[in-house]
């Protein structure tokens, strides 16, 4: 059923676009398109109480009514940002614990509008979560965390782009992520949204009954990461 497939899709997203060499360098550089007065070079930490990663997964096919669209969120995030002075020196890292994912939170579904108006049974929620953590998907017992690390940050205020490496279930890949940045003394807020196609990642969307019930190729990813100065 499509409930199970939503969890699989998340793992596919994090698998990215290939498997480049691992980048494990120590924190360096900064995120600073135009340093506001009063903000000095510093290390910031992700504030989990104000940060969120959200994934929207959609059903498709002539028998789509048999499945569900899903909202998968994670608010148990941690990580750091270095802020020094120029975009090319930007550096950040994010850790996403597998155990922090929540499937179809009622409030989150309401926030996403008509596509997610129907209720999802508790059995479907717990089943999807079990499938996400299984060895076939995130393999949480062996790899309890997903990590994201910056490679480059480019652009100008209102139109930044981060190239990141993503490590999930023992595999490392690359992803291009657009975002906006708000800055004030002691606080950075990065937010954005993007569509990701499975086929663009070299993957095939899951399908059953000869395509009568399937998952749409595209997924919507939304995020808001708030970091506070140490």
KASUL-V905323 format. One record per helix or strand of 2 or more residues. SS is the DSSP state (a for helix, b for strand). FROM is the first residue (numbers start at 1). TO is the last residue. If there is no record, write none. Layout:
BEGIN
SS,FROM,TO
SS,FROM,TO
END
This chain:
BEGIN
a,2,15
b,42,46
a,48,50
b,52,57
b,59,60
a,64,66
b,70,74
b,77,83
a,87,89
b,91,97
a,98,100
b,101,103
a,106,111
a,114,116
a,122,133
b,145,156
b,159,168
b,171,184
b,187,197
a,199,201
b,207,208
a,209,211
b,213,215
b,218,229
END
